[in-house]
Amino acid sequence: MDRRLRVLWQIVWLVFIVSCKSVKKPYNYKRFPDSYAEVKQEYDNYYHLTGCQSGATIASIGAGNGITEIQISCFNEGIRWYLQEIDSTRLYQFEEVLKYHESVVGSPINANFNLVLGTEDTTHLPNGVFDRVLMLNVFHEIESRRGIMTEIHQLLNENGVLVIMERMGNIEGEIHGDCKYPKLVEDSFLQEMREYGYALDKQQLGEEMSNLMFYSFVSEK
Ligand SMILES: C[S@@+](CC[C@H](N)C(=O)[O-])C[C@H]1O[C@@H](n2cnc3c(N)ncnc32)[C@H](O)[C@@H]1O
């Protein structure tokens, strides 16, 4: 066989084998990982900064389709999650996203997931049970925040922590490229949190280029 034909034949075989092994993505979403290594890299780079621990009870407000919480559960067993959203369409994509990740990881994900539909003003989450409440890339999208931010004090248990992840702006007036909401600026954000009765416990940089920050707060005593 001519050498070029043989190389072409090998490429066709390779493409065929890879396509047989790959798992079909539930829908077109750029954050779906192709491999376990990618899930681990995202966790090691960013999501370990949420401080989620095995066995904890955690609410995620504005969880979207739950992709981040599913990925965190790959490295922390037995988390009892309450994935909360106001957009039922995104929330009900959760089952497909879970199935997809289980096929990428190659085993069932050990966690308990409860889906909760809230409204703009109230979370519909149970009081006093959460070790951690997450707001991942959500705070800037909530236009009237006082109601929900006040409610979160009641949701946390005695040692509970609120974690807010945001891509911060450097000056007032910067806009998020995707959602077009204004970016938060640290000084005014921290001032706003103090007004809601939260004390800053920790602040960590997740990524320099996009100024991705993880802030942990506790209720002021
Ligand atoms: C940018 S998405 C982030 C989704 C997810 N946390 C993530 O990181 O993939 C922001 C989400 O916040 C939700 N959201 C906006 N206002 C909300 C509110 N008042 N309560 C709960 N969720 C809200 C939106 O429906 C949207 O899914």
The ligand as an SDF file (V2000), in Angstrom:
LIG
                    3D

 27 29  0  0  0  0  0  0  0  0999 V2000
  -23.7940   33.1710   35.9340 C   0  0  0  0  0  0  0  0  0  0  0  0
  -24.9590   31.9980   36.4690 S   0  0  0  0  0  0  0  0  0  0  0  0
  -23.9390   30.9940   37.5320 C   0  0  0  0  0  0  0  0  0  0  0  0
  -24.4700   29.6000   37.6710 C   0  0  0  0  0  0  0  0  0  0  0  0
  -23.5990   28.6670   38.5030 C   0  0  0  0  0  0  0  0  0  0  0  0
  -23.4610   29.0920   39.8720 N   0  0  0  0  0  0  0  0  0  0  0  0
  -22.2530   28.4650   37.8670 C   0  0  0  0  0  0  0  0  0  0  0  0
  -21.2570   28.9970   38.3990 O   0  0  0  0  0  0  0  0  0  0  0  0
  -22.2050   27.7780   36.8580 O   0  0  0  0  0  0  0  0  0  0  0  0
  -25.9400   32.9060   37.6410 C   0  0  0  0  0  0  0  0  0  0  0  0
  -27.1740   32.1560   38.0900 C   0  0  0  0  0  0  0  0  0  0  0  0
  -27.7950   32.8880   39.1510 O   0  0  0  0  0  0  0  0  0  0  0  0
  -29.1810   32.6660   39.0730 C   0  0  0  0  0  0  0  0  0  0  0  0
  -29.8820   33.7020   39.8500 N   0  0  0  0  0  0  0  0  0  0  0  0
  -30.0760   35.0090   39.5340 C   0  0  0  0  0  0  0  0  0  0  0  0
  -30.7890   35.6310   40.5020 N   0  0  0  0  0  0  0  0  0  0  0  0
  -31.0160   34.6910   41.4690 C   0  0  0  0  0  0  0  0  0  0  0  0
  -31.7140   34.7180   42.7210 C   0  0  0  0  0  0  0  0  0  0  0  0
  -32.3110   35.8200   43.1970 N   0  0  0  0  0  0  0  0  0  0  0  0
  -31.7590   33.5630   43.4360 N   0  0  0  0  0  0  0  0  0  0  0  0
  -31.1800   32.4410   42.9760 C   0  0  0  0  0  0  0  0  0  0  0  0
  -30.5240   32.3610   41.7940 N   0  0  0  0  0  0  0  0  0  0  0  0
  -30.4410   33.4780   41.0490 C   0  0  0  0  0  0  0  0  0  0  0  0
  -29.4530   32.7050   37.5770 C   0  0  0  0  0  0  0  0  0  0  0  0
  -30.6580   32.0340   37.2490 O   0  0  0  0  0  0  0  0  0  0  0  0
  -28.2190   31.9960   37.0090 C   0  0  0  0  0  0  0  0  0  0  0  0
  -28.4350   30.6300   36.7740 O   0  0  0  0  0  0  0  0  0  0  0  0
  1  2  1  0
  2  3  1  0
  2 10  1  0
  3  4  1  0
  4  5  1  0
  5  6  1  0
  5  7  1  0
  7  8  2  0
  7  9  1  0
 10 11  1  0
 11 12  1  0
 11 26  1  0
 12 13  1  0
 13 14  1  0
 13 24  1  0
 14 15  1  0
 14 23  1  0
 15 16  2  0
 16 17  1  0
 17 18  1  0
 17 23  2  0
 18 19  1  0
 18 20  2  0
 20 21  1  0
 21 22  2  0
 22 23  1  0
 24 25  1  0
 24 26  1  0
 26 27  1  0
M  CHG  2   2   1   9  -1
M  END
$$$$
